Amino acid sequence: MRLNKFISSTGLCSRRKADELIAQGKVIVNKEIATLGLTVEEHDVVEVEGKILARKTDADVYIALNKPPGITCTTEEHIDGNIVDFINHEQRIFPIGRLDKESEGLILLTSDGDIVNEILREENNHEKDYIVMVNKEITASFIEGMSNGVEIYNPVKNEYTITNKCKVIKLSDRSFKITLSQGLNRQIRRMCSQFDYQIYKLQRVRVAHITLRGLELGQWRNLTDDEVRKFKSNGHN
């Protein structure tokens, strides 16, 4: 088994994060620093930052949470209000993607590192719906500009990028619904700021075929087998 897949199978993190840990020299296999692309056997001893990993024998966990504002989507235990402590699940879980600390709404969590890329991969076109409330009246030019793509700075690539075209619907004088398949960091907030709008409430209400239906703020539920199966078969609405 490839090392990154083994690490994700323990519930520690996604394969992508595992590759980052390997590249940083934080993964040891049989007392030697591991390299990217390494494969491991059942008898090999794998350590990450001094902790020996064991593949889970429990069934994987898939959770939908209606995240309240103030909860941070991180597994870092030293950060107050981290999402893992908030749920306090018996298995090791981690969030799929992110939702800003000040934002609320639907976030998925899992112990299955293999499913993360299926959900986050942009070409799989898993749409996400957001309800956004802003500080002033929404104009037709704002809706048009947001829909057609907005030039924003991408700090990861140290360059400006134009967001993909998307669907934006005005709901009231100061609220709108936006549907994205991209996942740029703080994307909606940065898009709105280009038109001199400030967000005072941002709620994610849908990820692909999963919605907030029946979940009060702060509540979570396990995904059904059918919901998980749709992700694994790249099925989405």
C-alpha positions as CSV (number, residue, x, y, z in Angstrom):
1,M,0.0,0.0,0.0
2,R,1.3,3.5,-0.8
3,L,2.4,5.3,2.3
4,N,0.1,8.3,1.9
5,K,-2.9,5.9,1.6
6,F,-1.8,4.0,4.7
7,I,-1.6,7.3,6.7
8,S,-5.0,8.4,5.6
9,S,-6.5,5.0,6.4
10,T,-5.5,5.5,10.1
11,G,-7.8,8.6,10.2
12,L,-4.9,11.0,10.8
13,C,-5.4,13.1,7.7
14,S,-6.1,13.1,4.0
15,R,-3.7,11.7,1.4
16,R,-2.8,15.2,0.3
17,K,-1.9,16.2,3.9
18,A,0.0,12.9,4.3
19,D,2.1,13.8,1.3
20,E,2.9,17.2,2.9
21,L,4.0,15.5,6.1
22,I,6.2,13.1,4.1
23,A,7.8,15.9,2.1
24,Q,8.5,17.8,5.4
25,G,10.4,14.7,6.7
26,K,7.9,14.2,9.5
27,V,7.2,10.5,8.6
28,I,9.4,7.7,9.7
29,V,9.1,4.1,8.4
30,N,11.2,1.4,10.1
31,K,13.3,4.1,11.8
32,E,14.2,5.8,8.4
33,I,12.8,9.1,7.1
34,A,10.2,8.3,4.4
35,T,10.1,9.6,0.9
36,L,7.1,10.4,-1.4
37,G,5.8,7.4,-3.3
38,L,7.0,4.9,-0.8
39,T,5.0,1.7,-0.3
40,V,4.6,-0.1,3.0
41,E,3.8,-3.7,4.0
42,E,1.7,-4.9,7.0
43,H,4.7,-5.4,9.2
44,D,6.3,-2.0,8.6
45,V,6.3,0.5,11.5
46,V,5.1,4.0,10.5
47,E,5.5,7.0,12.8
48,V,4.3,10.5,12.2
49,E,5.9,13.1,14.5
50,G,6.8,10.4,17.0
51,K,3.4,8.7,17.0
52,I,3.2,5.1,15.8
53,L,0.2,4.7,13.5
54,A,-2.2,1.7,13.2
55,R,-4.8,1.2,10.5
56,K,-8.3,1.4,11.9
57,T,-10.3,-1.7,12.1
58,D,-13.5,0.2,13.0
59,A,-16.0,1.2,10.2
60,D,-15.3,4.6,8.8
61,V,-17.3,7.6,10.0
62,Y,-19.0,10.1,7.8
63,I,-20.6,13.1,9.5
64,A,-22.6,16.2,8.5
65,L,-22.4,19.1,11.0
66,N,-24.3,22.3,11.1
67,K,-21.3,24.3,12.3
68,P,-21.9,27.3,14.5
69,P,-19.9,30.5,14.1
70,G,-16.7,30.6,16.2
71,I,-15.7,26.9,15.6
72,T,-12.5,26.5,13.7
73,C,-12.2,23.7,11.0
74,T,-8.9,22.3,12.2
75,T,-7.7,19.1,13.9
76,E,-5.1,21.1,15.9
77,E,-6.0,20.3,19.5
78,H,-4.2,23.3,20.9
79,I,-6.6,25.7,19.1
80,D,-9.5,26.6,21.3
81,G,-12.9,25.8,19.7
82,N,-11.5,23.3,17.2
83,I,-14.1,21.3,15.3
84,V,-12.8,17.9,16.5
85,D,-13.2,18.8,20.2
86,F,-16.6,20.3,19.4
87,I,-18.0,17.0,18.0
88,N,-16.0,14.9,20.5
89,H,-16.3,11.7,18.5
90,E,-14.7,8.5,19.8
91,Q,-13.0,8.0,16.4
92,R,-10.3,10.2,15.0
93,I,-12.1,12.4,12.4
94,F,-11.1,15.5,10.3
95,P,-13.1,18.0,8.3
96,I,-13.4,17.7,4.5
97,G,-12.5,21.1,3.2
98,R,-13.1,24.2,5.3
99,L,-15.6,26.7,6.5
100,D,-14.4,30.0,7.9
101,K,-14.4,30.4,11.7
102,E,-17.0,33.2,11.5
103,S,-19.2,31.3,9.0
104,E,-21.8,28.7,9.8
105,G,-23.5,25.9,8.2
106,L,-22.8,22.5,6.6
107,I,-19.4,20.9,6.9
108,L,-18.6,17.2,6.4
109,L,-16.2,15.3,8.5
110,T,-14.8,11.7,8.2
111,S,-12.3,9.2,9.3
112,D,-11.9,8.0,5.7
113,G,-9.0,9.8,4.0
114,D,-9.8,8.1,0.7
115,I,-13.1,10.0,0.2
116,V,-11.6,13.5,0.7
117,N,-10.3,14.0,-2.8
118,E,-13.5,12.6,-4.3
119,I,-15.4,15.4,-2.6
120,L,-12.9,18.2,-3.0
121,R,-11.7,17.6,-6.5
122,E,-12.9,20.5,-8.6
123,E,-13.4,18.5,-11.7
124,N,-16.0,16.4,-9.9
125,N,-18.1,19.5,-9.8
126,H,-19.6,19.0,-6.4
127,E,-21.7,22.1,-6.0
128,K,-22.0,24.0,-2.7
129,D,-24.8,26.5,-1.9
130,Y,-24.4,29.5,0.4
131,I,-26.8,32.0,1.8
132,V,-25.1,35.4,2.3
133,M,-26.2,38.5,4.0
134,V,-24.4,41.8,3.3
135,N,-24.2,45.3,4.7
136,K,-26.0,47.2,1.9
137,E,-28.6,46.8,-0.8
138,I,-27.8,44.3,-3.5
139,T,-27.8,45.7,-7.1
140,A,-28.3,44.1,-10.4
141,S,-24.7,45.0,-11.3
142,F,-23.4,43.2,-8.2
143,I,-25.3,40.1,-9.1
144,E,-24.0,40.2,-12.7
145,G,-20.4,40.8,-11.6
146,M,-20.4,38.0,-9.0
147,S,-21.9,35.6,-11.5
148,N,-19.5,36.3,-14.3
149,G,-16.3,35.8,-12.3
150,V,-14.3,38.1,-10.0
151,E,-10.6,38.8,-10.1
152,I,-9.2,38.1,-6.6
153,Y,-5.7,37.6,-5.3
154,N,-4.6,34.0,-4.7
155,P,-2.0,34.1,-1.9
156,V,-1.1,30.4,-2.4
157,K,0.1,31.0,-6.0
158,N,1.0,34.7,-5.3
159,E,-1.0,35.9,-8.3
160,Y,-4.4,37.1,-9.2
161,T,-7.0,34.7,-10.5
162,I,-10.5,35.0,-11.9
163,T,-13.1,32.9,-10.1
164,N,-15.3,30.6,-12.2
165,K,-18.6,31.8,-13.4
166,C,-21.3,30.8,-10.9
167,K,-25.0,31.1,-10.2
168,V,-26.1,34.0,-8.0
169,I,-29.7,34.7,-7.0
170,K,-31.0,37.8,-5.1
171,L,-33.1,36.7,-2.2
172,S,-33.9,40.0,-0.6
173,D,-32.5,43.6,-0.5
174,R,-29.4,42.4,1.4
175,S,-29.2,38.7,0.9
176,F,-28.4,36.4,-1.9
177,K,-27.7,32.7,-2.7
178,I,-24.5,31.7,-4.5
179,T,-23.6,28.2,-5.9
180,L,-19.9,27.4,-6.2
181,S,-17.9,24.4,-7.3
182,Q,-14.6,26.0,-6.5
183,G,-13.1,26.1,-3.1
184,L,-10.7,29.0,-2.9
185,N,-9.9,30.3,0.6
186,R,-12.5,32.8,1.8
187,Q,-13.7,33.0,-1.8
188,I,-17.1,34.6,-1.2
189,R,-15.8,37.2,1.2
190,R,-13.0,38.1,-1.2
191,M,-15.4,38.3,-4.1
192,C,-17.8,40.6,-2.3
193,S,-15.0,42.9,-1.1
194,Q,-14.2,43.6,-4.7
195,F,-17.6,45.3,-5.0
196,D,-17.2,47.0,-1.7
197,Y,-19.7,44.7,0.1
198,Q,-19.1,43.3,3.6
199,I,-20.6,40.0,4.7
200,Y,-22.2,39.9,8.2
201,K,-23.6,36.4,7.8
202,L,-22.5,33.5,5.6
203,Q,-24.2,30.1,5.8
204,R,-23.4,27.0,3.7
205,V,-26.6,25.1,3.2
206,R,-25.6,22.3,0.7
207,V,-22.6,20.3,-0.3
208,A,-23.5,18.2,-3.4
209,H,-26.5,16.0,-2.4
210,I,-26.1,16.7,1.3
211,T,-28.2,19.6,2.9
212,L,-28.8,21.1,6.3
213,R,-32.3,19.7,6.4
214,G,-33.2,18.6,9.9
215,L,-30.0,19.8,11.5
216,E,-30.2,22.6,14.1
217,L,-27.2,24.8,14.6
218,G,-24.5,22.8,16.4
219,Q,-26.1,19.5,15.7
220,W,-24.6,16.7,13.6
221,R,-25.7,13.4,12.1
222,N,-24.1,10.4,10.4
223,L,-24.5,10.2,6.6
224,T,-26.6,7.4,5.3
225,D,-25.0,4.6,3.3
226,D,-26.7,5.9,0.2
227,E,-25.3,9.4,0.7
228,V,-21.8,8.0,1.1
229,R,-22.2,5.7,-1.9
230,K,-23.1,8.7,-4.1
231,F,-19.8,10.4,-3.2
232,K,-17.8,7.2,-3.8
233,S,-19.4,6.8,-7.2
234,N,-18.9,10.5,-7.9
235,G,-22.7,10.9,-7.9
236,H,-24.0,14.3,-7.3
237,N,-27.1,16.5,-8.0
